[in-house]
Amino acid sequence: MTKITFICADDHPIVRQGMQMILERNPLLHCIGQASDGEHALSLIRLHMPVIAILDMDMPKMSGLDVARSIQKEHIDTSVIIMTAHKDGLMMREAMKNGVRGFVVKENAVTEVLTCIETVLNGGRYVSPVMTEYFLSQSTAGDAARTTDTGMSSLTLTERKVLQLVAKNRPSKEIAETLFISHRTVENHRNNICKKLNISGSNALLRFALENKDII
């Protein structure tokens, strides 16, 4: 049966050797080389064309991301999996943009790397679940901060409903019918919202609603 070849690159020998030992418990996986820096990793990839390259993000001479860029630029048919100690969303997006197929946080590498390889071999992309959880928490915190900064937290429930309908470009008459209130009450709500959000001018409320509709 054809072996699935891979290389491990990390500047810590214990990490490299441990990763090789874990992966080669699977009889289909075979390590054809280890590297302690990015330049050596790239030379191994060019020489042996492994199916998988498991690269540390932070290495001497060339980072894992630099190696991935070179692989993509040279059209080498090796799937890259990046391992990192950092939960960095910008770094992850940059890696994926440069052809990286897997992004594994080191703290969970022992339990995740085989799943990552299987996903990549099946044509998918893999990101450590802890990264997804981290992004969700960051996104929620960011939305909360934006809500406070824009004054959204001071709006009543009805005012928020009015603003949601304004974001859909609904006229006051239609808003009144939807919320079962009078046209005059809608206008009062609109005025109060503008005061609380400290906005004024023609169509200012509509502009605000459209710009912030993802947090309304």
C-alpha positions in Angstrom: 0.0 0.0 0.0 1.3 3.5 -0.9 2.6 5.4 2.0 1.6 9.0 2.7 4.9 10.9 3.0 5.4 13.9 5.2 8.1 16.1 6.7 8.1 17.8 10.2 9.8 21.2 10.7 10.2 22.8 14.1 13.2 24.4 15.8 12.6 22.2 18.9 13.9 18.6 18.3 11.6 17.1 20.9 8.5 18.6 19.1 9.7 17.2 15.7 10.5 13.8 17.1 7.3 13.6 19.1 5.2 14.5 16.1 7.0 11.9 13.9 6.4 9.3 16.5 2.7 10.1 16.9 2.1 10.2 13.2 4.0 7.0 12.3 1.8 5.0 14.6 -0.5 5.1 11.6 1.1 2.6 9.2 0.1 4.6 6.2 2.2 7.7 7.3 5.9 7.8 6.7 8.3 10.7 7.6 10.9 11.3 5.0 12.7 14.1 6.8 12.9 16.6 9.7 14.0 20.2 9.6 15.0 22.7 12.3 14.5 25.8 10.2 12.4 27.1 7.3 15.1 27.0 4.6 15.9 23.3 5.4 12.2 22.5 5.3 11.8 24.1 1.9 14.8 22.2 0.5 13.4 18.9 1.8 10.1 19.7 0.2 11.7 20.6 -3.1 13.8 17.4 -3.0 11.2 14.8 -1.9 7.9 16.4 -2.8 6.1 15.0 0.3 2.3 14.7 0.4 2.2 16.7 3.6 4.5 19.3 5.2 3.9 20.0 8.9 5.6 23.4 9.6 6.0 25.4 12.7 4.9 29.0 12.2 7.9 30.5 14.0 11.2 29.0 12.7 14.7 30.5 12.1 15.6 31.7 8.6 12.1 31.2 7.1 8.8 31.0 8.9 6.2 28.4 8.2 4.2 31.0 6.3 7.2 32.0 4.2 7.7 28.3 3.3 4.0 28.1 2.4 4.3 31.1 0.1 7.3 29.6 -1.7 5.5 26.3 -2.2 2.5 28.1 -3.6 4.6 30.3 -5.9 6.6 27.3 -7.2 3.4 25.2 -7.7 4.7 22.4 -5.5 2.0 19.8 -4.9 2.5 19.5 -1.1 -0.2 20.3 1.3 0.9 22.5 4.2 -0.2 22.2 7.8 0.9 25.0 10.1 1.4 24.5 13.8 1.4 27.6 16.0 1.3 28.5 19.7 -0.5 31.7 18.8 -4.3 32.2 18.5 -3.8 34.9 15.8 -6.7 35.4 13.4 -4.8 37.6 11.0 -2.0 35.1 10.9 -4.5 32.3 10.2 -6.2 34.2 7.4 -2.9 35.1 5.8 -1.8 31.4 6.0 -5.0 30.2 4.3 -4.6 32.9 1.6 -1.2 31.5 0.8 -2.5 27.9 0.3 -2.1 26.5 3.8 -4.6 23.6 4.2 -4.5 23.1 8.0 -3.9 25.4 11.0 -3.4 23.6 14.3 -2.8 25.2 17.7 0.1 23.5 19.4 -1.6 23.0 22.7 -4.0 20.6 20.9 -1.6 19.2 18.2 -1.3 15.8 19.7 -5.1 15.1 19.6 -5.8 17.1 16.4 -3.0 16.5 13.9 -4.3 13.1 12.6 -7.8 14.6 12.1 -6.2 17.5 10.4 -4.3 15.3 8.0 -7.3 13.2 7.2 -9.3 16.3 6.5 -6.6 17.7 4.2 -6.2 14.4 2.4 -9.9 14.4 1.7 -9.7 17.8 0.1 -10.8 19.9 3.0 -9.3 22.6 5.2 -8.8 22.2 8.9 -8.7 24.9 11.7 -8.3 24.0 15.3 -11.8 24.2 17.1 -10.2 26.3 19.8 -9.5 29.0 17.1 -13.2 29.0 16.1 -14.2 29.4 19.8 -11.7 32.2 20.1 -13.0 34.0 17.1 -16.6 33.8 18.3 -15.7 35.2 21.7 -13.6 38.0 20.1 -16.5 38.8 17.7 -19.0 38.9 20.5 -16.8 41.1 22.6 -16.2 43.3 19.6 -19.9 43.7 18.9 -20.6 44.5 22.5 -17.9 47.2 22.4 -19.3 48.6 19.2 -22.8 48.6 20.6 -21.6 50.6 23.7 -19.5 53.0 21.6 -22.3 53.9 19.2 -24.9 54.4 22.0 -26.9 51.4 21.0 -27.1 50.2 24.6 -29.2 53.2 25.6 -32.0 52.3 23.1 -35.3 50.8 24.4 -36.6 47.6 22.8 -39.1 49.4 20.7 -36.6 51.9 19.5 -34.3 49.1 18.5 -37.1 47.5 16.5 -37.7 50.8 14.8 -34.1 51.1 14.0 -34.0 47.5 12.6 -36.9 48.4 10.2 -35.1 51.7 9.2 -32.1 49.5 8.3 -34.4 47.7 5.9 -35.3 51.1 4.4 -38.9 50.9 5.5 -40.8 54.2 5.6 -42.4 55.4 8.9 -45.9 54.5 7.8 -44.9 50.9 7.2 -43.0 50.8 10.4 -46.1 52.0 12.2 -48.2 49.2 10.6 -45.6 46.6 11.4 -45.3 47.5 15.1 -49.0 48.4 15.5 -48.3 52.0 16.6 -49.2 55.4 15.2 -47.2 57.2 12.6 -46.6 60.0 15.1 -45.2 57.5 17.7 -42.8 56.3 15.1 -41.6 59.8 14.4 -41.1 60.4 18.1 -39.1 57.2 18.3 -36.9 58.2 15.4 -36.3 61.6 17.0 -35.4 60.0 20.4 -33.1 57.5 18.6 -31.2 60.3 16.9 -30.8 62.2 20.2 -29.5 59.1 22.0 -27.1 58.3 19.1 -26.1 61.9 18.8 -26.7 62.0 15.1 -28.5 64.7 13.0 -29.2 65.8 9.5 -31.1 64.5 6.5 -31.1 60.7 6.3 -28.6 60.5 9.1 -30.7 57.8 10.9 -30.9 55.7 7.7 -27.1 56.0 7.1 -26.4 55.0 10.7 -28.8 52.0 10.5 -27.2 50.8 7.2 -23.7 51.2 8.5 -24.5 49.3 11.8 -27.1 46.9 10.7 -25.0 43.9 11.8 -25.2 45.0 15.4 -28.7 46.4 15.6 
